[in-house]
Amino acid sequence: DAGVHSKAWYAATCDRKTAEDALYRSNKDGSFLIRKSSGQDSRQPYTLVVFYNRRVYNIPIRFIESTRQYALGREKSGEERFDSVAEIVENHQRTSLVLIDSQNNTKDSTKLKYIVRVS
């Protein structure tokens, strides 16, 4: 179990647009929630949605079958791996998360600060 179901930041039945709308309404850098990924792929079960600098980032959370762990974004060497999705959130509440804007090829970073609830 990814440790998400009892968490305030987990928006179980939320789709991408609903999540993005909620984050735009919050309008606070570091606002976030986690939703189920649209693709329903067991290797990418969740998406971390983060608001920063008037933009919303949808970051895939991958499940690594071989180690039963989770990681963010595309696979890269030396990536951080976590035993649960809750650990990813706890880690990035303390340490900054790098946000990559693939359209403008820019990098930003923010901590996960404000839980957004989808009404």
C-alpha positions as CSV (number, residue, x, y, z in Angstrom):
1,D,0.0,0.0,0.0
2,A,1.3,3.4,-0.9
3,G,0.1,4.9,2.3
4,V,-2.2,7.5,0.6
5,H,-5.8,6.6,1.5
6,S,-6.1,8.3,4.9
7,K,-4.0,11.4,3.9
8,A,-5.5,14.9,3.7
9,W,-3.5,15.5,0.5
10,Y,-4.9,12.5,-1.4
11,A,-7.7,13.4,-3.8
12,A,-8.8,9.9,-4.7
13,T,-11.5,10.5,-7.3
14,C,-10.1,13.7,-8.7
15,D,-9.2,14.1,-12.4
16,R,-6.5,16.3,-13.9
17,K,-8.7,19.3,-14.7
18,T,-10.3,19.3,-11.2
19,A,-6.9,19.1,-9.5
20,E,-5.5,21.9,-11.7
21,D,-8.5,24.1,-11.1
22,A,-8.3,23.6,-7.3
23,L,-4.6,24.5,-7.3
24,Y,-5.2,27.6,-9.4
25,R,-7.8,28.7,-7.0
26,S,-5.4,28.2,-4.0
27,N,-2.9,30.4,-5.9
28,K,-0.1,29.7,-3.3
29,D,3.4,28.6,-4.3
30,G,3.9,25.1,-2.8
31,S,0.2,24.1,-2.9
32,F,-0.1,20.4,-3.8
33,L,-2.2,17.3,-3.8
34,I,-1.8,13.8,-5.1
35,R,-4.4,12.2,-7.4
36,K,-4.7,8.9,-9.2
37,S,-3.0,9.0,-12.6
38,S,-5.3,9.2,-15.5
39,G,-3.7,6.3,-17.3
40,Q,-4.4,3.7,-14.6
41,D,-1.0,2.2,-15.2
42,S,0.3,0.1,-12.3
43,R,3.8,1.4,-13.0
44,Q,2.6,5.0,-12.6
45,P,-0.3,4.8,-10.2
46,Y,-0.3,8.4,-8.9
47,T,0.4,12.0,-9.9
48,L,1.8,14.7,-7.7
49,V,0.2,18.1,-8.7
50,V,2.1,21.2,-7.5
51,F,1.4,24.9,-8.0
52,Y,4.3,27.2,-8.3
53,N,4.8,30.6,-10.0
54,R,1.3,30.7,-11.4
55,R,1.8,27.3,-13.0
56,V,0.5,23.8,-12.3
57,Y,2.9,20.9,-12.6
58,N,1.7,17.3,-12.9
59,I,4.6,15.0,-11.8
60,P,4.1,11.3,-12.3
61,I,4.8,9.0,-9.4
62,R,6.3,5.7,-10.6
63,F,6.0,2.4,-8.8
64,I,9.2,0.4,-9.2
65,E,8.2,-3.3,-9.2
66,S,11.7,-4.7,-8.5
67,T,12.2,-2.8,-5.3
68,R,8.5,-2.2,-4.4
69,Q,9.4,1.6,-4.1
70,Y,8.2,4.9,-5.6
71,A,10.0,7.6,-7.4
72,L,9.1,10.9,-9.1
73,G,9.1,11.7,-12.8
74,R,11.0,9.8,-15.5
75,E,13.6,7.2,-14.5
76,K,17.1,8.7,-14.0
77,S,20.3,7.4,-12.5
78,G,20.8,8.2,-8.8
79,E,17.1,9.1,-8.4
80,E,15.6,9.2,-4.9
81,R,13.4,6.2,-4.1
82,F,10.8,6.0,-1.4
83,D,9.0,3.1,0.4
84,S,5.6,4.9,0.1
85,V,4.0,7.9,-1.5
86,A,3.6,9.4,2.0
87,E,7.4,9.4,2.3
88,I,7.7,11.3,-0.9
89,V,5.4,14.0,0.5
90,E,7.1,14.1,3.9
91,N,10.5,14.4,2.2
92,H,9.5,17.2,-0.1
93,Q,7.8,19.1,2.8
94,R,11.4,19.4,4.2
95,T,13.5,19.5,1.1
96,S,12.8,21.3,-2.2
97,L,11.3,19.5,-5.2
98,V,12.8,20.4,-8.6
99,L,10.1,21.5,-11.1
100,I,11.1,21.2,-14.7
101,D,9.1,23.1,-17.3
102,S,9.6,21.1,-20.4
103,Q,8.0,23.8,-22.7
104,N,10.3,26.6,-21.6
105,N,13.1,24.3,-20.5
106,T,13.4,26.1,-17.1
107,K,13.9,24.7,-13.6
108,D,12.4,25.9,-10.4
109,S,12.1,24.4,-7.0
110,T,9.6,24.6,-4.1
111,K,8.7,22.6,-1.0
112,L,5.3,21.1,-0.6
113,K,3.7,23.5,1.8
114,Y,-0.1,23.8,1.4
115,I,-2.5,20.8,1.1
116,V,-5.2,21.6,-1.3
117,R,-8.5,19.8,-0.8
118,V,-10.7,19.2,-3.8
119,S,-14.3,20.0,-2.9
